[in-house]
Amino acid sequence: MGTPPEIVKKLFDATTVAMGQPQVKEVLAREGTEVTLSRSPEEFAAFLTEDSKFWARLAKESGATVD
């Protein structure tokens, strides 16, 4: 199950190239986003896992509900 590793690598490489473009960094900077790249797809997956825990905890602690 999941995305084949060769596809993940291809997407990761394409994203790395895109995020290295000055115009992409400029547009993101205008929105207050700083570009920090992961060193590997695995590192990015670990970041997403931890980040989702943060947002889940924040939502739970805030008492937010879906209407």
N, C-alpha and C positions, 0 to 999 in steps of 0.2 A: 504494500500500500504506500501511497505517497508519490511524490515526484521523483523520477529516476535521477540518480546523482549527476549524470552527464548533463541533464537539463538544468538542474540546480546550479551547476558550475557555469554553464553558458549564461544563465540569467544573472548570476553574481558578477561575472566578468563584464557583461554589458552594462550593468548598473554601476560598476566601478568606473568604467570609461565615461558614462554619462555624468556621474557626480564629479568627475575631474574637469569637466568643461566649465570655463569661467562664466559663461552665460547662465548655466544652471545654478552655480553657486550664487551668482548675483540675484537671480530671481528668488531663490530660497532665503537669502539674507534679507531681502526686502520684507519677507514674511516673518522674520525673526528666527529663521532656522539656520543653525550652523551645521555644516556638512562634516561628519566624522565617519569615516569608513571602517568597516570591520575588516579583519585580515583574512577571513575565510567564511564560507557559508555556515560552518559549524559555530563560529564565534557569533555570527549574526543571529542564528537560531537561539543560542544561549541568551543573548541580549533580549530577544523577543519574549522568551520564557519569563525572564525576570521582570521585564517591563509590564507584561500582562498581569503578573502578580501584584505589582504596585497599583495599577489602575483598578483591578478587582477589589483590592483592599480599600482604596480611596472611595470607590463607589459604595462599598458596604458601610464604611465608617460615616459617610455623608448622609446615609439614609435615603439616597436617591432611589426613585422608583420609576418604572416604565408605565406610562398611562396609555 
